[in-house]
Amino acid sequence: MSDDRLIVALDVPNALEGLKLADALGDSVSFYKIGLGMLTGGGLALAQELKDERGKRIFLDMKLFDIGATVEAAVRGLAQFDIDFLTVHGDPHVVAAAKEGAAGKDLKILAVTILTSLDRSDLDAALLKEGDTSAIVLERAGRAFEAGADGVIASPQEAKLIRDLPGADGKLIVTPGVRPEGAALGDQKRVATPARAISDGADHIVVGRPIWQAADPRQAAQAVIEELPARQG
């Protein structure tokens, strides 16, 4: 049985491989993430197929960043695909423009805070402001909420801190960097288990390689779902 708190990342080369994986997962998964790496491999067509023909929810992870007018136009175009979530960078002008582009649609705009593959040394190399990584994530999340974001993308290590922000009521927290017990970390640096991420306030967790690289992806997805705590209320 599926649980839409689990979003499976279809980080495979093309739409055909994505459909093959979706076939293997069947009704065990109801929510998929399609990222930038799939865009030239038929990602939008895959999104439409999964949404319209198979009734799945779709998270389009594009991490858009540009001047406001360009972001607004891009989001307006993408919103025609009837997707559920779309990511943009968490800069306030980007978030505000994305919300304009999504006006009149059910599309949720999620703001990226700090990528889960980055730590303080990476931020230093990118010449980003000094300070604790979690503190920067919280500041960016707060500013994104003020700009109208429907939610944020953050590591599970910051989920509880974000949930406690004054502006977080009714907002979504989606956490990549989630690894089941015993799974390899890969290129992720700020991670937690599925159970910890949800218990700390995440609404959805994103899991990719531990599922699609498994010998039995369906069984791997079910194992993640079994780790999730019971829904509240």
C-alpha positions in Angstrom: 0.0 0.0 0.0 1.3 3.5 -0.9 1.9 6.4 1.4 2.2 9.8 -0.2 4.6 11.0 2.4 7.2 9.0 0.4 8.3 10.7 -2.8 10.4 8.5 -5.0 13.0 10.3 -7.0 13.1 9.1 -10.6 16.8 9.9 -11.1 17.2 7.6 -14.1 18.5 8.6 -17.6 15.2 9.0 -19.5 11.4 8.6 -19.6 11.5 5.0 -20.7 13.6 4.0 -17.7 11.3 6.1 -15.5 8.2 4.2 -16.8 10.0 0.9 -16.3 10.7 1.8 -12.7 7.2 3.1 -12.1 5.9 -0.3 -13.5 8.1 -2.1 -11.0 6.9 0.0 -8.1 3.2 -0.3 -9.1 0.7 0.8 -6.5 3.4 0.9 -3.7 4.3 4.5 -4.7 1.9 7.3 -5.4 4.2 10.3 -5.6 7.3 10.8 -7.9 10.0 13.4 -8.2 11.3 14.3 -11.7 14.5 16.3 -11.7 16.6 18.5 -13.9 18.7 15.6 -15.1 15.6 14.0 -16.7 14.5 17.1 -18.5 16.2 16.4 -21.8 15.3 12.7 -21.5 11.6 13.3 -21.7 10.9 14.4 -18.2 7.9 16.5 -18.9 6.3 13.8 -21.0 7.0 11.3 -18.2 5.3 13.7 -15.7 2.2 13.9 -17.9 2.0 10.2 -18.4 2.3 9.4 -14.7 -0.1 12.2 -13.7 -2.8 11.8 -16.4 -2.7 8.1 -17.2 -1.6 6.6 -13.8 -3.0 9.0 -11.3 0.3 9.7 -9.6 1.3 13.0 -7.9 4.3 14.8 -9.4 7.0 16.9 -7.9 9.0 18.7 -10.6 12.4 19.5 -9.1 13.7 22.2 -11.4 15.3 24.6 -8.8 14.5 27.6 -11.0 16.6 30.7 -10.6 16.6 33.8 -12.8 15.2 37.3 -13.0 11.6 37.6 -11.8 10.0 38.0 -15.2 11.7 34.9 -16.5 10.8 32.8 -13.5 7.2 33.9 -13.7 7.0 32.9 -17.4 8.7 29.6 -16.8 6.4 28.7 -13.9 3.3 29.7 -15.9 4.4 27.3 -18.7 5.2 24.5 -16.3 1.9 24.9 -14.4 0.0 23.8 -17.6 1.3 20.3 -16.9 -0.9 20.1 -13.8 2.0 19.1 -11.5 1.8 19.2 -7.8 5.1 20.6 -6.5 7.7 22.7 -8.2 11.0 23.9 -6.7 12.6 27.3 -7.1 15.6 28.8 -5.4 14.6 30.4 -2.0 15.6 34.0 -2.9 12.5 36.1 -2.1 12.3 37.7 -5.6 12.3 34.2 -7.2 9.7 32.9 -4.9 7.4 35.9 -5.4 7.7 35.6 -9.2 7.0 31.9 -9.1 3.9 32.4 -7.1 2.7 34.9 -9.7 3.4 32.3 -12.4 1.4 29.7 -10.5 -1.6 32.0 -9.9 -4.9 30.2 -10.4 -3.3 26.7 -10.3 -3.0 24.2 -7.5 0.7 24.0 -8.0 2.7 24.3 -4.8 5.9 26.4 -4.9 8.7 25.0 -2.8 11.7 27.1 -2.0 15.2 25.5 -1.8 17.1 26.6 1.2 20.6 24.9 1.2 21.1 21.8 -0.8 21.5 18.6 1.3 24.7 17.7 -0.5 26.4 20.9 0.9 28.1 21.6 4.2 29.9 24.6 5.6 33.1 24.0 3.6 31.0 24.0 0.4 29.3 27.3 1.4 32.7 28.8 2.0 33.9 27.7 -1.4 30.8 29.3 -3.0 31.5 32.6 -1.1 28.2 32.4 0.8 27.7 34.2 4.0 29.4 33.0 7.2 27.6 31.3 9.9 26.2 27.9 10.9 24.5 26.1 8.0 21.3 25.4 10.0 21.0 29.1 10.9 21.3 30.0 7.2 18.7 27.4 6.3 16.3 28.9 8.9 16.9 32.4 7.6 16.3 31.4 4.0 13.2 29.4 5.0 11.7 32.3 6.9 12.3 34.8 4.1 10.8 32.3 1.6 7.7 32.0 3.7 7.4 35.8 3.8 7.6 35.9 0.0 4.7 33.5 -0.3 6.3 30.0 -0.6 4.0 27.1 0.0 6.8 25.2 1.5 10.5 24.6 1.6 13.1 22.0 0.7 15.6 21.4 3.5 17.6 18.6 5.0 15.9 16.5 7.6 18.4 17.8 10.2 16.6 21.2 9.9 13.0 20.0 9.7 12.2 20.5 13.4 13.8 24.0 13.5 11.8 25.1 10.4 8.6 23.6 11.8 9.0 25.8 14.9 9.3 29.0 12.9 6.5 31.5 13.4 5.7 31.5 9.6 5.7 27.7 9.2 2.1 27.1 10.1 0.4 25.4 7.1 3.6 25.3 5.1 5.1 22.1 3.6 8.5 20.8 4.6 10.0 18.4 2.0 13.2 16.7 2.9 15.7 15.0 0.5 18.8 13.5 2.1 16.8 10.8 3.6 18.4 7.4 4.0 16.8 4.2 5.4 18.7 2.4 8.2 21.9 1.0 6.8 21.8 2.7 3.4 24.8 4.3 1.8 24.9 8.1 2.1 26.1 8.7 -1.5 26.7 12.4 -2.1 24.4 13.4 0.8 26.0 15.1 3.8 23.1 16.2 6.0 20.9 13.2 6.4 18.4 11.3 8.6 16.3 8.2 8.5 12.7 8.3 7.2 11.2 8.0 10.7 13.3 10.8 12.1 12.6 13.2 9.2 8.8 12.7 9.6 8.9 12.8 13.4 10.8 16.1 13.2 8.2 17.8 11.1 8.7 16.9 7.5 5.5 16.4 5.5 7.2 14.4 2.7 10.6 12.6 2.3 12.4 12.2 -1.0 14.2 8.9 -1.5 16.0 7.9 -4.7 18.9 5.6 -5.0 18.1 3.3 -2.0 14.9 2.5 -3.9 15.8 2.5 -7.6 19.2 0.9 -7.2 17.7 -1.9 -5.1 17.4 -5.4 -6.5 13.6 -5.2 -5.7 12.6 -1.5 -5.9 9.0 -2.3 -4.8 10.2 -4.1 -1.7 12.6 -1.3 -0.9 9.8 1.3 -1.2 7.6 -0.8 1.1 10.5 -1.0 3.6 10.8 2.8 3.7 7.0 3.2 4.2 7.1 0.7 7.1 9.7 2.9 8.7 7.4 5.9 8.7 5.6 6.8 12.0 1.8 6.6 12.1 0.0 9.6 10.8 -1.1 12.1 13.5 -4.8 12.8 13.9 
